[in-house]
Amino acid sequence: MAQETWERIRSNPKFQAFVNKRNNYSIVMSILMIITYYGYILLIAFDKPFLATKLGEGMVTSIGIPMGVGVILITIVLTWIYVRRANTEFDTEAEAIIKEATK
């Protein structure tokens, strides 16, 4: 019974479109994270003087500190966006496909 249901789900064009959409979304979100992380690391590796620039006259904090915090915040925001979409749109579509296959 379970194998038969799985075959119905796999052959459903809605399921294939759903998997495509979810995979594309995951790839885009991953690319954004890679750009964020590796961009910051490359900046550290190749432009230390820029990151060492002080934020203002007489300040101790350099521009690298807020940028590092920014990387963390971007990580949190991108994770929140992905989880929100996965828990609403993706879960709803997956349930509909499963329900259609088990009729």
PASEBA-1860 file (N, C-alpha, C; in nm, 3 decimals):
! residues 103
1> MAQETWER> 0.082/-0.120/0.000/0.000/0.000/0.000/0.087/0.127/0.000 ~ 0.188/0.130/0.088/0.273/0.248/0.098/0.353/0.269/-0.031 ~ 0.402/0.162/-0.090/0.478/0.172/-0.215/0.389/0.225/-0.327 ~ 0.267/0.179/-0.331/0.171/0.225/-0.433/0.142/0.375/-0.417 ~ 0.124/0.418/-0.295/0.100/0.560/-0.268/0.221/0.643/-0.309 ~ 0.339/0.595/-0.275/0.462/0.666/-0.311/0.475/0.678/-0.462 ~ 0.442/0.575/-0.535/0.449/0.581/-0.681/0.350/0.683/-0.736 ~ 0.230/0.689/-0.678/0.131/0.789/-0.721/0.181/0.931/-0.694
9> IRSNPKFQ> 0.244/0.949/-0.579/0.296/1.082/-0.545/0.408/1.120/-0.643 ~ 0.501/1.029/-0.664/0.615/1.057/-0.753/0.573/1.086/-0.896 ~ 0.468/1.023/-0.942/0.425/1.043/-1.082/0.334/1.164/-1.097 ~ 0.293/1.225/-0.989/0.206/1.341/-0.993/0.284/1.463/-1.042 ~ 0.236/1.530/-1.148/0.306/1.649/-1.199/0.313/1.761/-1.095 ~ 0.214/1.768/-1.007/0.217/1.871/-0.902/0.334/1.846/-0.807 ~ 0.361/1.720/-0.778/0.473/1.685/-0.691/0.605/1.724/-0.756 ~ 0.618/1.694/-0.884/0.741/1.727/-0.955/0.762/1.879/-0.961
17> AFVNKRNN> 0.656/1.954/-0.982/0.666/2.100/-0.982/0.701/2.151/-0.842 ~ 0.642/2.088/-0.741/0.668/2.125/-0.602/0.815/2.103/-0.567 ~ 0.869/1.989/-0.604/1.009/1.957/-0.575/1.100/2.055/-0.648 ~ 1.068/2.085/-0.773/1.146/2.182/-0.850/1.148/2.318/-0.782 ~ 1.029/2.365/-0.743/1.017/2.497/-0.680/1.093/2.500/-0.548 ~ 1.077/2.397/-0.468/1.145/2.391/-0.338/1.296/2.385/-0.355 ~ 1.342/2.306/-0.450/1.487/2.296/-0.474/1.545/2.429/-0.524 ~ 1.475/2.494/-0.617/1.522/2.623/-0.667/1.529/2.726/-0.556
25> YSIVMSIL> 1.428/2.728/-0.471/1.427/2.821/-0.359/1.543/2.793/-0.264 ~ 1.568/2.667/-0.235/1.679/2.629/-0.148/1.813/2.670/-0.208 ~ 1.826/2.654/-0.337/1.951/2.692/-0.404/1.973/2.843/-0.396 ~ 1.868/2.921/-0.420/1.879/3.066/-0.412/1.918/3.110/-0.271 ~ 1.852/3.052/-0.171/1.883/3.088/-0.032/2.026/3.046/0.003 ~ 2.070/2.932/-0.045/2.207/2.887/-0.019/2.309/2.980/-0.084 ~ 2.280/3.022/-0.206/2.371/3.115/-0.275/2.381/3.247/-0.200 ~ 2.269/3.296/-0.150/2.272/3.420/-0.071/2.359/3.403/0.054
33> MIITYYGY> 2.347/3.289/0.119/2.429/3.264/0.238/2.576/3.252/0.202 ~ 2.605/3.183/0.094/2.745/3.166/0.051/2.807/3.301/0.017 ~ 2.733/3.384/-0.054/2.783/3.518/-0.088/2.810/3.598/0.039 ~ 2.718/3.590/0.136/2.735/3.663/0.260/2.858/3.617/0.336 ~ 2.866/3.487/0.363/2.978/3.435/0.442/3.111/3.450/0.370 ~ 3.119/3.400/0.249/3.246/3.403/0.179/3.285/3.545/0.137 ~ 3.187/3.630/0.113/3.218/3.770/0.085/3.287/3.835/0.203 ~ 3.237/3.807/0.322/3.299/3.862/0.444/3.438/3.802/0.465
41> ILLIAFDK> 3.452/3.673/0.448/3.582/3.607/0.465/3.682/3.659/0.361 ~ 3.638/3.676/0.237/3.728/3.729/0.134/3.768/3.873/0.164 ~ 3.676/3.948/0.220/3.707/4.085/0.261/3.814/4.084/0.370 ~ 3.799/3.992/0.464/3.900/3.979/0.570/4.035/3.940/0.510 ~ 4.035/3.851/0.415/4.159/3.802/0.356/4.228/3.905/0.267 ~ 4.150/3.982/0.192/4.210/4.066/0.090/4.199/4.217/0.112 ~ 4.120/4.262/0.208/4.108/4.407/0.230/4.102/4.439/0.378 ~ 4.206/4.397/0.451/4.212/4.424/0.595/4.214/4.573/0.627
49> PFLATKLG> 4.282/4.655/0.547/4.279/4.799/0.580/4.137/4.858/0.580 ~ 4.053/4.813/0.488/3.915/4.862/0.486/3.842/4.821/0.613 ~ 3.854/4.696/0.651/3.787/4.648/0.772/3.843/4.711/0.899 ~ 3.969/4.755/0.895/4.031/4.818/1.011/3.996/4.966/1.023 ~ 3.926/5.019/0.924/3.887/5.160/0.928/3.798/5.186/1.049 ~ 3.836/5.287/1.127/3.757/5.322/1.246/3.626/5.385/1.202 ~ 3.522/5.362/1.283/3.390/5.414/1.250/3.382/5.566/1.265 ~ 3.462/5.622/1.350/3.461/5.766/1.368/3.587/5.812/1.440
57> EGMVTSIG> 3.602/5.941/1.450/3.717/6.000/1.516/3.717/5.963/1.664 ~ 3.825/5.907/1.710/3.838/5.871/1.851/3.764/5.743/1.890 ~ 3.707/5.672/1.794/3.635/5.548/1.825/3.730/5.429/1.818 ~ 3.701/5.330/1.897/3.784/5.210/1.901/3.733/5.107/1.800 ~ 3.603/5.105/1.776/3.541/5.004/1.690/3.571/5.030/1.543 ~ 3.611/4.924/1.475/3.637/4.934/1.331/3.513/4.888/1.255 ~ 3.513/4.912/1.126/3.398/4.877/1.042/3.377/4.725/1.033 ~ 3.479/4.647/1.060/3.468/4.501/1.053/3.372/4.443/1.156
65> IPMGVGVI> 3.362/4.506/1.273/3.274/4.454/1.379/3.127/4.463/1.338 ~ 3.076/4.579/1.296/2.936/4.582/1.252/2.909/4.495/1.130 ~ 3.009/4.481/1.045/2.989/4.392/0.929/2.977/4.247/0.974 ~ 3.056/4.206/1.072/3.045/4.071/1.127/2.910/4.047/1.191 ~ 2.862/4.147/1.265/2.728/4.138/1.324/2.624/4.132/1.213 ~ 2.648/4.206/1.106/2.557/4.203/0.991/2.547/4.065/0.929 ~ 2.659/3.995/0.921/2.659/3.858/0.868/2.571/3.769/0.956 ~ 2.584/3.783/1.086/2.502/3.704/1.178/2.354/3.739/1.161
73> LITIVLTW> 2.324/3.867/1.152/2.184/3.909/1.135/2.125/3.862/1.003 ~ 2.204/3.868/0.897/2.157/3.819/0.767/2.128/3.669/0.775 ~ 2.213/3.596/0.847/2.190/3.453/0.866/2.057/3.428/0.935 ~ 2.031/3.504/1.040/1.906/3.488/1.115/1.786/3.522/1.027 ~ 1.795/3.632/0.954/1.683/3.675/0.868/1.657/3.575/0.757 ~ 1.763/3.528/0.689/1.744/3.431/0.581/1.686/3.299/0.634 ~ 1.731/3.258/0.752/1.676/3.137/0.812/1.529/3.155/0.844 ~ 1.493/3.270/0.900/1.353/3.299/0.933/1.267/3.298/0.806
81> IYVRRANT> 1.317/3.361/0.700/1.242/3.366/0.574/1.220/3.224/0.520 ~ 1.325/3.143/0.521/1.313/3.007/0.469/1.215/2.924/0.553 ~ 1.229/2.930/0.683/1.142/2.851/0.772/0.997/2.895/0.757 ~ 0.976/3.025/0.749/0.839/3.076/0.733/0.774/3.024/0.605 ~ 0.847/3.028/0.496/0.792/2.979/0.370/0.774/2.827/0.372 ~ 0.872/2.757/0.431/0.863/2.610/0.439/0.744/2.568/0.524 ~ 0.719/2.637/0.634/0.611/2.599/0.724/0.473/2.640/0.673 ~ 0.466/2.730/0.580/0.335/2.772/0.528/0.312/2.715/0.389
89> EFDTEAEA> 0.378/2.773/0.292/0.354/2.736/0.152/0.396/2.592/0.121 ~ 0.518/2.555/0.156/0.567/2.422/0.120/0.491/2.312/0.193 ~ 0.464/2.330/0.321/0.390/2.228/0.396/0.248/2.213/0.343 ~ 0.184/2.324/0.309/0.048/2.319/0.256/0.044/2.245/0.123 ~ 0.138/2.275/0.035/0.143/2.206/-0.094/0.171/2.057/-0.077 ~ 0.262/2.024/0.010/0.297/1.883/0.033/0.177/1.806/0.087 ~ 0.105/1.865/0.181/-0.015/1.800/0.236/-0.121/1.778/0.129 ~ -0.140/1.878/0.042/-0.238/1.865/-0.065/-0.201/1.752/-0.162
97> IIKEATK> -0.074/1.741/-0.193/-0.027/1.636/-0.284/-0.046/1.498/-0.220 ~ -0.013/1.486/-0.093/-0.029/1.359/-0.023/-0.176/1.322/-0.013 ~ -0.259/1.420/0.019/-0.402/1.394/0.031/-0.459/1.347/-0.102 ~ -0.414/1.411/-0.212/-0.462/1.373/-0.345/-0.418/1.229/-0.380 ~ -0.300/1.190/-0.338/-0.248/1.057/-0.369/-0.313/0.947/-0.286 ~ -0.364/0.981/-0.169/-0.421/0.879/-0.080/-0.572/0.868/-0.094 ~ -0.629/0.937/-0.188/-0.775/0.929/-0.209/-0.815/0.790/-0.251
END
